[in-house]
Amino acid sequence: MKRSGAGRPVVVAEVVAVLLPVLVMLALGLWGLDRGGMWRDEAATFQVARRSVPQIWHLLHHVDAVHGLYYLFMHAVLASDPGEVALRLPSVCGAAAAAGLVAALGVCLCRPRVGLWAGLLYAVTPMAGHFAQEGRSYALVAAGAAGATLLLVRGVRSAGTGVWWGYGATVAVTCLLHEFAVLLLLAHATTLASARLPRRVWRRWGRAAGGAVLVLSPLVLVSHGQSGQVAWLTAPDWESVDRLLREFTGPTQPVFVPYLFLVVLGVLRPVPRGEVTLAAVAAPLMVLPPAVLITVSRFWPLYDERYVLYALAGAPLLAAAGTDRLARAVARRWERWTGARSPWTARTRTRLPVAVLAGVLAVALALTVQFPLLCQDRAPGRRPDNLAAVSAAAGRELRPGDPVLFLPSLARRSALAYPKGFRGARDVALRASATASGTLYGEEEGPAELRRRLAGLDHVWLVAAPFALRPGWHPHTPTERVKLAVIGAEFTLREQYARRGITLRLYVRQPSADDPRAALRPVWRRSGAGLVPA
């Protein structure tokens, strides 16, 4: 047989190994993509991306610089179709690309069946599916990190420098999408060190990595001044580590235990000198970025599992390598015992090894076990809040001219994402809109002016985040303190409508004998037309 003919099945196998995970991830990502209302983080993307480029640039000087490139990208995406599906579609494409790139890494570092298993495992992991449907940058960051890792492997094996330029550019863009992706460079440095590569490779990698860090430096300086945005984060503990490990391998026990066994089996392989192996690439990628961020966050909380989504790629690669090692061991044992060729290496008429089919069936079994989790994840109630439901409740209860108070100001995001429900209502505290002020939620009046405005109200609707209604919450700004003080002292709770992540309350002014206007104030009652004077 000619060389070209012999190589054709190999090429077909490699293409199938990469393409099939892409299609599976696309199918899972598109399934339920129109689930309904945005939650708070998606709403931030939506309302910022719909501003003009100068307005976005103005915002980035005050807040969210770390997401600046993503906002500009989404501005172009939403220009023609500003809807919820379009908001999430780039993440679906990013997740599909990541699954394909993970498969390509398995093919490049091992063999097509390892790439196929790794890509499919990535696609059916609930964590990957969750962020495939989020209107945020994390799935795109994961794709960039996987692409940069593939370019690293090719750069090591290439005699030229062209691949390293692509590597540096990919790392730079990925880090600009989210700066914590810079921890990827630590994983890559560990890969090079474990392979004990010559100095020329280190020099080329150093120039590419240094260029990416140089590009990222201005963003780091700006975002450091905006670090108050992540003040809500808390120090991670061992429970955080356990949760992340289960997110990477599988939240359910029937998947978690065998998956973890295969990962360990994939790691325990010697690394030949001067050669980049799958374990040398995947283990640092899976372990180092989360470990470093968690360690730093013990002293300066910065960790959230979504910030290290890109490290997920290492887990399916190691599990696939462990599966391959196990299959080969079974085949050798079978042949030793029986003296016949193992069915694990036997080929059908379509030249499909039984081992490949068995691995695919194992992935399908993992998908079946975790399918209820995937179904739950596509329900609007699965997210921390549903701003569309809040707006719908406001639309049913509020009437034109009704005064509305947002506590704290970030609760205004429901009105910014879905303004229809608040149309005609009067925002009592607002001084300047979010767009005009270059902020996410607008600029509010000072305490004195807010007191004056509230003094003339007979009733007010309060849209509050749940934490703002807890007795132990102490706001940091004078304006927020005035909201709590005046509502608590001068108004009485009449009605409440609780939605996941936010609460809508109606307050009416308390009667006061010392107030000469008390007799003139109406008594409010409910009717089909809403809240009306009795």
C-alpha positions in Angstrom: 0.0 0.0 0.0 1.2 3.5 -0.8 2.3 5.8 1.9 -0.5 8.3 1.2 -3.1 5.5 1.3 -1.8 4.3 4.6 -1.9 7.8 6.1 -5.4 8.5 5.0 -7.2 6.5 7.7 -5.0 8.1 10.3 -5.9 11.6 9.1 -9.6 10.7 9.0 -9.3 9.3 12.6 -7.7 12.6 13.7 -10.3 14.7 12.1 -13.2 12.7 13.6 -11.5 12.8 17.0 -11.5 16.6 16.9 -14.8 17.2 15.1 -17.0 14.9 17.2 -16.4 16.6 20.5 -17.0 20.0 18.8 -20.4 18.8 17.6 -21.4 17.3 20.9 -20.4 20.5 22.8 -22.3 22.5 20.3 -25.4 20.4 20.7 -25.2 20.6 24.5 -24.5 24.3 24.5 -27.4 25.1 22.1 -29.8 22.9 24.1 -31.9 25.2 26.3 -29.9 28.3 25.3 -33.2 30.4 25.3 -33.9 29.5 28.9 -35.2 33.0 29.6 -34.1 35.7 31.9 -30.6 36.9 32.4 -29.0 36.8 35.8 -26.9 39.7 37.3 -23.5 39.0 35.5 -25.1 38.4 32.2 -27.1 41.6 32.7 -23.9 43.5 33.2 -22.6 42.2 29.9 -25.9 43.0 28.1 -26.3 46.6 29.3 -22.6 47.5 28.9 -22.2 45.9 25.5 -25.2 47.8 24.1 -23.5 51.2 24.9 -21.5 53.0 22.3 -17.7 52.4 22.1 -16.9 55.8 23.7 -19.4 55.1 26.5 -17.8 51.6 27.1 -14.4 53.3 27.2 -15.7 55.8 29.7 -17.0 53.0 31.9 -13.7 51.1 31.9 -12.0 54.0 33.5 -14.2 53.6 36.5 -15.1 49.9 36.7 -14.8 46.5 35.0 -11.6 47.1 33.1 -10.8 43.4 33.4 -13.8 42.7 31.1 -13.0 45.5 28.7 -12.0 43.5 25.6 -14.9 41.2 26.1 -17.4 44.1 26.3 -16.1 45.5 23.1 -16.3 42.2 21.4 -19.9 41.7 22.7 -20.7 45.2 21.5 -20.1 44.0 17.9 -22.0 40.7 18.6 -25.1 42.5 19.9 -25.2 45.3 17.4 -27.5 43.5 15.1 -29.4 41.2 17.5 -29.5 42.4 21.1 -31.2 39.3 22.6 -30.5 36.7 25.2 -29.6 34.0 22.7 -27.1 36.2 20.9 -25.7 37.2 24.3 -24.8 33.5 25.1 -24.0 32.3 21.6 -20.3 33.3 21.7 -19.8 31.3 24.9 -21.3 28.2 23.1 -18.9 28.7 20.3 -16.0 29.2 22.8 -16.9 26.0 24.6 -17.2 24.0 21.3 -13.8 25.3 20.3 -12.3 24.4 23.7 -13.7 20.8 23.4 -12.1 20.5 19.9 -8.8 21.9 21.1 -8.7 19.6 24.0 -9.3 16.7 21.6 -6.5 18.1 19.3 -4.1 18.1 22.3 -4.9 14.5 23.0 -4.3 13.6 19.3 -1.1 15.6 19.2 0.3 14.3 22.5 -0.9 10.7 22.3 -3.2 9.2 19.7 -6.6 9.9 18.1 -8.6 7.8 20.5 -7.2 9.6 23.5 -8.0 12.9 21.8 -11.6 11.7 21.1 -12.2 10.6 24.7 -10.7 13.8 26.2 -12.7 16.0 23.9 -16.0 14.1 24.7 -15.3 14.1 28.4 -14.8 17.9 28.3 -18.0 18.3 26.4 -20.2 16.3 28.8 -18.7 17.8 32.0 -21.5 19.9 33.7 -19.0 22.7 34.5 -18.2 23.2 30.8 -21.9 23.0 29.9 -22.8 25.6 32.5 -20.3 28.2 31.3 -21.1 27.4 27.7 -24.5 29.1 28.4 -23.2 32.1 30.3 -23.1 35.5 28.7 -19.6 36.1 30.1 -16.0 35.6 28.9 -15.1 32.4 30.7 -15.8 29.9 27.9 -13.8 32.1 25.5 -10.9 32.2 28.0 -11.0 28.4 28.2 -10.8 28.2 24.4 -7.9 30.6 24.3 -6.0 28.7 27.0 -6.5 25.4 25.2 -5.4 27.0 21.9 -2.3 28.5 23.6 -1.4 25.1 25.1 -1.7 23.4 21.7 0.6 26.1 20.2 3.1 25.5 23.0 3.3 21.9 22.1 3.7 22.7 18.5 6.3 25.3 19.2 8.4 22.9 21.2 8.3 20.4 18.3 8.9 23.1 15.7 12.3 24.3 14.6 11.0 27.7 13.5 9.8 30.7 15.5 6.6 31.4 13.7 4.5 29.2 16.0 5.8 31.2 19.0 4.5 34.4 17.6 1.0 32.8 17.5 1.5 31.5 21.0 2.4 34.9 22.4 -0.5 36.6 20.6 -3.0 33.9 21.8 -1.8 34.2 25.4 -2.1 37.9 25.3 -5.6 38.0 23.9 -6.7 35.3 26.4 -5.3 37.3 29.3 -6.9 40.5 28.1 -10.3 38.6 28.1 -9.5 37.8 31.8 -6.3 38.7 33.5 -6.2 35.6 35.8 -5.5 33.5 32.7 -1.9 34.7 33.1 -1.5 31.8 35.6 -1.5 29.7 32.4 2.1 30.7 31.9 3.1 29.1 35.2 1.6 25.8 34.0 3.4 26.1 30.7 6.7 26.9 32.4 6.3 23.8 34.6 5.6 21.7 31.5 8.9 22.9 29.9 10.8 22.3 33.1 9.5 18.8 33.6 10.5 17.9 30.0 14.0 19.4 30.6 14.0 21.1 27.2 17.1 22.9 25.8 17.8 26.6 26.3 16.7 27.6 22.8 13.1 26.5 23.6 13.2 28.4 26.9 14.4 31.6 25.1 11.6 31.4 22.5 9.0 30.7 25.1 10.4 33.5 27.3 10.1 36.1 24.5 6.6 35.1 23.7 5.5 34.9 27.3 7.2 38.2 28.1 5.5 39.9 25.3 2.1 38.7 26.5 2.8 40.0 30.0 3.9 43.3 28.7 0.7 43.7 26.8 -1.3 42.7 29.9 0.6 45.1 32.2 -1.6 48.3 31.6 -4.7 46.3 32.3 -3.2 44.9 35.6 -2.4 48.4 36.8 -5.9 49.7 36.0 -7.8 46.7 37.4 -5.7 46.9 40.6 -7.3 50.3 41.3 -10.7 48.7 40.8 -10.1 45.7 43.1 -13.0 46.8 45.3 -15.2 45.1 42.8 -14.2 41.7 44.1 -14.5 42.7 47.8 -17.5 40.2 48.0 -15.1 37.2 47.6 -14.2 35.2 50.7 -11.1 33.2 51.5 -11.4 29.6 50.0 -11.2 26.6 52.3 -10.9 22.8 51.8 -14.5 22.7 50.9 -13.7 25.0 48.0 -11.0 22.7 46.9 -13.2 19.6 47.1 -16.0 21.4 45.1 -13.6 22.5 42.4 -12.2 18.9 42.1 -15.7 17.6 41.7 -16.6 20.3 39.2 -13.5 19.3 37.1 -14.1 15.5 37.3 -17.9 15.1 37.9 -20.2 16.2 40.7 -21.9 12.8 41.1 -20.2 10.0 43.0 -20.5 7.3 40.3 -18.6 9.6 37.9 -16.2 11.2 40.4 -14.5 8.1 41.8 -13.6 6.3 38.5 -12.8 9.7 36.9 -10.3 10.5 39.7 -8.8 7.0 39.5 -8.2 7.5 35.7 -6.7 10.9 36.3 -4.2 9.5 38.8 -3.4 6.7 36.3 -2.8 9.2 33.6 -0.4 11.2 35.8 1.7 8.3 36.9 3.8 8.1 33.8 7.5 8.9 33.4 8.4 12.1 31.5 11.3 11.3 29.0 14.0 13.9 28.8 13.5 16.4 26.0 9.9 15.3 25.2 6.6 17.0 26.0 4.2 14.3 27.1 0.5 14.5 27.8 0.9 14.2 31.5 3.6 16.9 31.5 1.1 19.3 29.8 -2.2 18.3 31.4 -1.2 17.9 35.1 0.3 21.5 35.5 -2.6 22.9 33.5 -5.2 21.2 35.8 -3.4 21.9 39.1 -1.3 25.0 39.1 -3.6 27.9 38.2 -6.3 26.9 40.7 -3.7 26.0 43.4 -1.9 29.3 43.0 -5.1 31.4 43.0 -6.5 29.5 46.0 -3.2 29.9 47.9 -3.1 33.7 47.2 -6.8 34.0 48.1 -6.2 32.7 51.6 -4.6 36.1 52.3 -6.2 38.3 49.6 -9.5 36.8 48.4 -9.5 36.6 44.6 -10.7 33.1 43.9 -13.8 32.0 42.2 -14.1 28.7 40.3 -15.1 30.4 37.1 -11.8 32.3 37.1 -10.0 29.0 36.6 -12.4 27.3 34.2 -9.6 27.1 31.6 -7.7 24.7 33.9 -10.6 22.2 33.4 -8.9 21.1 30.1 -6.3 19.2 32.0 -8.7 16.8 33.7 -10.2 15.1 30.7 -6.8 14.8 29.0 -5.4 13.0 32.1 -8.5 10.8 32.4 -8.3 9.9 28.7 -4.6 9.0 29.0 -5.4 6.9 32.1 -8.1 5.1 30.1 -5.7 4.4 27.3 -3.1 3.1 29.7 -5.7 0.8 31.3 -6.9 -0.5 28.0 -3.4 -1.3 26.8 -2.7 -3.1 30.1 -5.9 -5.1 29.7 -4.9 -6.0 26.1 -1.4 -7.1 27.1 -2.8 -9.3 30.0 -5.4 -10.8 27.7 -2.8 -11.7 25.1 -0.5 -13.2 27.7 -3.3 -15.3 29.2 -4.9 -16.5 26.0 -2.1 -16.2 23.4 -4.7 -14.6 21.1 -5.1 -11.0 20.0 -7.0 -8.9 22.4 -10.5 -7.8 21.4 -9.4 -4.3 22.7 -7.2 -4.0 19.7 -9.4 -5.9 17.2 -10.9 -3.9 14.4 -14.3 -4.0 12.9 -15.0 -3.6 9.2 -14.9 0.1 9.7 -11.5 -0.3 11.3 -12.8 1.0 14.6 -10.9 -0.5 17.5 -13.2 -2.0 20.2 -11.3 0.1 22.8 -12.4 3.3 21.1 -16.0 2.2 21.1 -15.7 1.2 24.8 -14.3 4.6 25.7 -17.1 6.4 23.9 -19.7 4.3 25.6 -18.1 5.1 29.0 -18.4 8.8 28.2 -22.0 8.2 27.2 -22.6 6.5 30.5 -21.1 9.5 32.3 -23.4 11.8 30.3 -26.4 9.7 31.3 -25.5 9.7 35.0 -25.1 13.5 34.9 -27.9 14.3 32.6 -30.3 15.4 35.4 -27.7 18.0 36.4 -27.6 19.3 32.8 -31.4 19.5 32.7 -31.4 21.5 36.0 -28.8 23.8 34.8 -31.0 25.0 31.9 -33.8 26.1 34.2 -33.8 29.9 34.9 -34.0 29.3 38.6 -30.6 27.6 38.6 -28.8 31.0 38.5 -28.5 33.2 41.6 -31.3 35.4 40.3 -33.7 36.0 37.3 -33.9 39.6 36.4 -36.6 39.0 33.9 -38.9 37.6 36.6 -38.2 40.7 38.8 -39.1 43.0 35.9 -42.2 41.1 35.2 -43.3 41.3 38.9 -42.6 45.1 38.8 -44.6 45.4 35.6 -47.6 43.8 37.3 -47.5 45.9 40.4 -46.1 49.3 39.5 -48.1 52.1 37.9 -46.9 55.1 35.9 -45.4 57.6 38.4 -44.9 55.2 41.2 -41.7 56.0 43.1 -39.1 53.2 43.2 -36.0 52.9 45.5 -33.2 50.4 44.7 -31.4 49.0 47.7 -28.4 48.9 47.2 -27.9 50.7 43.9 -26.8 47.5 42.2 -30.4 46.3 42.5 -31.1 48.7 39.6 -29.7 46.1 37.3 -33.1 44.5 36.8 -34.4 47.8 35.5 -31.4 48.2 33.3 -31.6 44.7 31.8 -35.4 44.7 31.4 -36.7 48.3 31.5 -40.2 47.4 30.3 -41.4 46.4 33.8 -40.2 49.7 35.3 -41.5 51.9 32.4 -43.1 55.1 33.8 -41.8 54.5 37.3 -39.9 57.2 39.1 -36.4 56.3 40.3 -36.3 58.3 43.5 -32.5 58.2 44.2 -31.1 58.5 40.7 -29.0 61.5 39.9 -27.3 60.4 36.6 -28.0 57.3 34.5 -25.5 54.5 34.2 -24.5 55.5 30.7 -24.1 59.2 31.5 -22.1 58.6 34.7 -19.8 55.9 33.2 -20.9 53.4 35.9 -22.7 50.0 35.9 -25.8 51.1 37.9 -25.9 54.9 37.8 -25.0 57.7 40.1 -27.3 58.4 43.1 -28.1 61.6 45.0 -26.4 62.5 48.2 -28.1 61.8 51.6 -29.6 65.3 52.1 -31.3 65.4 48.7 -32.5 61.8 49.0 -34.1 62.6 52.4 -35.9 65.6 50.8 -37.3 63.4 48.0 -38.4 60.7 50.3 -40.1 63.2 52.6 -42.7 64.0 50.0 -43.7 60.4 49.3 -46.8 58.6 50.7 -45.6 55.2 49.4 -42.5 53.8 47.8 -41.7 50.5 46.1 -38.4 49.0 47.3 -36.4 46.7 45.0 -33.8 45.1 47.3 -31.1 42.5 47.1 -31.7 39.8 49.8 -28.6 40.7 51.7 -29.7 44.3 52.0 -32.7 43.2 54.1 -30.8 41.2 56.6 -30.4 42.8 60.1 -26.7 42.5 60.1 -26.1 44.4 56.8 -24.4 47.7 57.3 -24.1 49.8 54.1 -20.8 51.6 53.4 -22.2 54.7 51.7 -24.3 57.5 53.4 -26.9 57.3 50.7 -27.5 53.6 51.3 -27.7 54.3 55.0 -30.3 57.0 54.5 -32.4 54.6 52.5 -32.4 52.1 55.3 -33.0 54.7 58.0 -35.9 56.5 56.4 -37.7 53.4 55.2 -37.3 51.8 58.7 -38.4 54.9 60.6 -41.1 56.5 58.4 -42.7 53.8 56.4 -44.6 50.5 57.1 -44.3 47.4 55.0 -47.6 46.7 53.2 -46.8 44.0 50.7 -43.9 41.9 49.5 -43.1 39.9 46.4 -40.0 37.7 46.7 -38.2 36.4 43.6 -34.9 34.4 43.6 -32.1 36.8 44.2 -34.2 40.0 44.7 -37.3 41.2 46.7 -40.0 43.7 45.7 -41.6 45.5 48.6 -44.4 48.1 49.0 -44.0 50.6 51.8 -46.6 53.2 52.9 -45.9 56.1 55.1 -46.7 55.7 58.8 -49.4 58.1 60.2 -47.9 60.7 62.5 -49.9 63.0 64.9 -47.2 65.6 64.7 -47.4 65.9 60.9 -50.1 68.5 59.9 -50.3 66.8 56.5 -51.2 63.4 58.0 -54.9 63.9 57.6 -54.5 64.8 54.0 -52.5 61.7 53.1 -54.6 59.0 51.4 -55.1 55.5 52.7 -54.0 53.0 50.1 -55.8 49.9 49.0 -55.3 47.2 46.3 -57.5 47.0 43.3 -57.4 45.6 39.8 -55.7 48.8 38.7 -53.0 48.3 41.3 -52.4 50.5 44.4 -54.9 53.3 44.5 -56.2 55.8 47.2 -59.2 54.4 49.2 
